[in-house]
Amino acid sequence: MAQSGPRILDDLAKLMTDAAGMAQGARREVETIVKTQMERLLSGMDVVKREEFEAVREMAILARDENEKLAKRIEELEAKLTGK
């Protein structure tokens, strides 16, 4: 009976290790399923990638700056034409 105590603890430790491994495997499987479903959902939507958004945003900023410069230039030219 002296060995039954440690044997039970060894069995319990093995059981806990196996349970932790199963839980980790289940977690990975759930993550994979969720990731797949999210990718499927996003691919069905009209969503742009971050890189594309940033590129268009930069183009809009440059266009706005250019419009401001042109508006100022038009004002200067109109002022010259009217003799002011």
Secondary structure, DSSP 8 states (H G I E B T S, - for coil): -TTHHHHHHHHHHHHHHHHHHHHHHHHHHHHHHHHHHHHHHHHHS----HHHHHHHHHHHHHHHHHHHHHHHHHHHHHHHHHT-
